[in-house]
Each structure stands twice: as structure tokens, then as C-alpha cells.
Amino acid sequence: MEELTTFLSSIGEEVEDAEEECFLLFAQDIPSANLGFVDSRATSVDVTIHGQDYTINQSPTLLSSSRAGGTTGAVLWKITPLFAEWITTQTNPFWTSTILTPTSTVLELGCGISGLIALTLSPTITHYVATDQEYVHRLLRSNFEANAPKQEHPKSKAGSNRKPSKHGSSSSNNKTSQKSTPQSTNITFTTLDWETDDPAALKDCIATNDGNTGHEDKGFDVLISCDCIYNEALIAPFVRTCADVCRLRPVYAPGRELGERKEKPTVCVIAQQQRSPEVFETWLKETMRVFRVWRVSDEALGKKLASGSGYLVHVLVLKDGDQ
């Protein structure tokens, strides 16, 4: 727990009051960024992160369709490449405090069609599980294939021998599907319904070196969500899913030994664009019922995501006693 305590003390102040946090954040000038997409009319967009070029295929047609269940994941949003660059910087507190290490397994909620965070972060960790609705799968797969890492990160030998699972289910109702593409990477995609699916089954889609699926540790080191909070109807199932994922690991309790369980608590990092203060406050109030929350400081974020950028990054850990 000591590393996590050090990490939390380094990233910024803990949020104590949701209404005050909302007022402080939305009282400042926020740059106009329309809804926050990079280019909603283009069928592909080019981005560069740490000198690496990525071409992201997207679907303006799908974005503007009337598909039930939403279409916001059909295009790339501005915060995603900024967050991907930040989380993969080696001076990031997640790395310097060893919350992220070469042996980490990361879960993303609402990955969308780009898979950009998975593409940039996966070479430095053991496994990355990206989740969303099935409609993003085709374009996501094409973006994984088109932008596959050229080589493993030198610190990430642990994941180089893992083989992707082509079949299986991530939920008890056996209706979800997953595929890791391209096969040379350690990225797995699986559908996840925040209202009906069981996060405890998510790791079943990861194949071990000997071909077995089953893991004693069902949890994840880090949960990532980038720009998934824009609709009040999604807030309760989103927060519940985050909490259910965190309950797969020990709860954060400073000074308490982990006992027989050696896994570290799951750390959630939630990035979002500033849009509606009402939606943000609703999310924060719901979140603070079960999580302790820290807003990441400008010093830790850097200029591109700092105050006044129009973007926010919060870190969550499950409250002691909520397991």
C-alpha cells in the first residue's frame, strides 16, 4: 500500500466536496472545442504521439446515424491523443510511483474505434483489455492492424509471449465477443455492457502462454476511461462498473497489510472534457459515494491537460469498507 499512498500524495489534492469541486472547475474560462471531436467529417485522421505517427480510421456516417445505444465511439475525440501522450510519458506519476509497471494489466472502458490509448500503452505493459460496444469492433480491429507497434518496449518483455484469445465470453450471458488484433500484440478487445455484464469474467478473454484461460487474480492494476461521461443516464451504470472492477482487488487501506492477497488495489483514472457542469457534478456525487477522488494537479498533468485546457483528469480508489 505504501507505493499507492506515495502516488496519491504526489498527484494533487483529494476532493472533499462535489459541489465545490464543480464550482471551482467550471468558474474558470473553458476553451470552446465544439463537442470535442478531432474531425467528425473525415474518414481518417492522423495524430503523432511521442514521435510515432498513427492513422485512425473512423466513421462519420455511423456517428450521425440513429443507432440505438449511442454512436459517440465512432470517431476520435480530442482528449484521447492528449491523454495517450500523458499516460505513456515515463515521468508520469503512474510510472514513477510504480502504479504502472511492465507487468501491469490495464482495463479501458469505452475505448471507441481508435484504440489509441491501447496502441500507445500496450508496448510498456503485460496486457491491455479494451472494452466497448460491439459496433466499434470492425474499425477498432482495422486501427489495431494498421497501427500495430513495430517492436516491444524494452521494459516490456513480460507480455511478448502472450497469445491472443480468439473466442470466449466476457459475461455470464455468453453474448459478448472478443478478439485480440493484430495477433502480435498484447491487446484484447471484448464487449462490455455496463448494465448487464460481469467484470469478474473480463480476464477470461486473456489466454495464458499454455493456452489456459482462468486467472486467480481477476482484477486489474489500472482502469482507464477517456471521455465517457457526457450523459446523465450513463453515470450510475458507469460508476457501478468501475466499482465492480475495483472490488476484484483489495481495497486501499493505508497502514493495513495485504495479507495473503498480494495484488495491489485497482487505481481508476478518469479523463474527460469539460462540457456540462450538471453532468459533471452528478457524476462526481455518484462517484464519491463509493470512491475517494483526487483531481490530478496541473504540475502532474502538464500544459496540454492542465487547468484552462478544457480537460479534467481524476484518480479514484475504492473506499475502505466498500468491498
Secondary structure in CASP SS format (residue, H / E / C, confidence):
PFRMAT SS
TARGET T0000
AUTHOR 0000-0000-0000
METHOD secondary structure of the structure
MODEL  1
M C 1.00
E H 1.00
E H 1.00
L H 1.00
T H 1.00
T H 1.00
F H 1.00
L H 1.00
S H 1.00
S H 1.00
I H 1.00
G C 1.00
E C 1.00
E E 1.00
V C 1.00
E C 1.00
D C 1.00
A H 1.00
E H 1.00
E H 1.00
E H 1.00
C H 1.00
F H 1.00
L H 1.00
L H 1.00
F H 1.00
A C 1.00
Q C 1.00
D C 1.00
I C 1.00
P C 1.00
S C 1.00
A C 1.00
N C 1.00
L C 1.00
G C 1.00
F E 1.00
V C 1.00
D C 1.00
S C 1.00
R C 1.00
A C 1.00
T C 1.00
S E 1.00
V E 1.00
D E 1.00
V E 1.00
T E 1.00
I E 1.00
H C 1.00
G C 1.00
Q E 1.00
D E 1.00
Y E 1.00
T E 1.00
I E 1.00
N E 1.00
Q C 1.00
S C 1.00
P H 1.00
T H 1.00
L H 1.00
L H 1.00
S C 1.00
S C 1.00
S C 1.00
R C 1.00
A C 1.00
G C 1.00
G C 1.00
T C 1.00
T H 1.00
G H 1.00
A H 1.00
V C 1.00
L C 1.00
W E 1.00
K C 1.00
I H 1.00
T H 1.00
P H 1.00
L H 1.00
F H 1.00
A H 1.00
E H 1.00
W H 1.00
I H 1.00
T C 1.00
T C 1.00
Q C 1.00
T C 1.00
N C 1.00
P H 1.00
F H 1.00
W H 1.00
T H 1.00
S C 1.00
T C 1.00
I C 1.00
L C 1.00
T C 1.00
P C 1.00
T C 1.00
S C 1.00
T E 1.00
V E 1.00
L E 1.00
E E 1.00
L E 1.00
G C 1.00
C C 1.00
G C 1.00
I C 1.00
S C 1.00
G C 1.00
L H 1.00
I H 1.00
A H 1.00
L H 1.00
T H 1.00
L H 1.00
S H 1.00
P H 1.00
T H 1.00
I C 1.00
T C 1.00
H E 1.00
Y E 1.00
V E 1.00
A E 1.00
T E 1.00
D E 1.00
Q C 1.00
E H 1.00
Y H 1.00
V H 1.00
H H 1.00
R H 1.00
L H 1.00
L H 1.00
R H 1.00
S H 1.00
N H 1.00
F H 1.00
E H 1.00
A H 1.00
N C 1.00
A C 1.00
P C 1.00
K C 1.00
Q C 1.00
E C 1.00
H C 1.00
P C 1.00
K C 1.00
S C 1.00
K H 1.00
A H 1.00
G H 1.00
S C 1.00
N C 1.00
R C 1.00
K C 1.00
P E 1.00
S C 1.00
K C 1.00
H C 1.00
G C 1.00
S C 1.00
S C 1.00
S C 1.00
S C 1.00
N C 1.00
N C 1.00
K C 1.00
T C 1.00
S C 1.00
Q E 1.00
K E 1.00
S C 1.00
T C 1.00
P C 1.00
Q C 1.00
S C 1.00
T C 1.00
N C 1.00
I E 1.00
T E 1.00
F E 1.00
T E 1.00
T E 1.00
L C 1.00
D C 1.00
W C 1.00
E C 1.00
T C 1.00
D C 1.00
D C 1.00
P H 1.00
A H 1.00
A H 1.00
L H 1.00
K H 1.00
D H 1.00
C H 1.00
I E 1.00
A C 1.00
T C 1.00
N C 1.00
D C 1.00
G C 1.00
N C 1.00
T C 1.00
G C 1.00
H C 1.00
E C 1.00
D C 1.00
K C 1.00
G C 1.00
F C 1.00
D C 1.00
V E 1.00
L E 1.00
I E 1.00
S E 1.00
C E 1.00
D C 1.00
C C 1.00
I C 1.00
Y C 1.00
N C 1.00
E H 1.00
A H 1.00
L H 1.00
I H 1.00
A H 1.00
P H 1.00
F H 1.00
V H 1.00
R H 1.00
T H 1.00
C H 1.00
A H 1.00
D H 1.00
V H 1.00
C H 1.00
R C 1.00
L C 1.00
R C 1.00
P C 1.00
V C 1.00
Y C 1.00
A C 1.00
P C 1.00
G C 1.00
R C 1.00
E C 1.00
L C 1.00
G C 1.00
E C 1.00
R C 1.00
K C 1.00
E C 1.00
K C 1.00
P C 1.00
T C 1.00
V E 1.00
C E 1.00
V E 1.00
I E 1.00
A E 1.00
Q E 1.00
Q E 1.00
Q C 1.00
R C 1.00
S C 1.00
P H 1.00
E H 1.00
V H 1.00
F H 1.00
E H 1.00
T H 1.00
W H 1.00
L H 1.00
K H 1.00
E H 1.00
T H 1.00
M H 1.00
R C 1.00
V C 1.00
F E 1.00
R E 1.00
V E 1.00
W E 1.00
R E 1.00
V C 1.00
S C 1.00
D H 1.00
E H 1.00
A H 1.00
L H 1.00
G C 1.00
K H 1.00
K H 1.00
L H 1.00
A C 1.00
S C 1.00
G C 1.00
S C 1.00
G C 1.00
Y E 1.00
L E 1.00
V E 1.00
H E 1.00
V E 1.00
L E 1.00
V E 1.00
L E 1.00
K C 1.00
D C 1.00
G C 1.00
D C 1.00
Q C 1.00
END
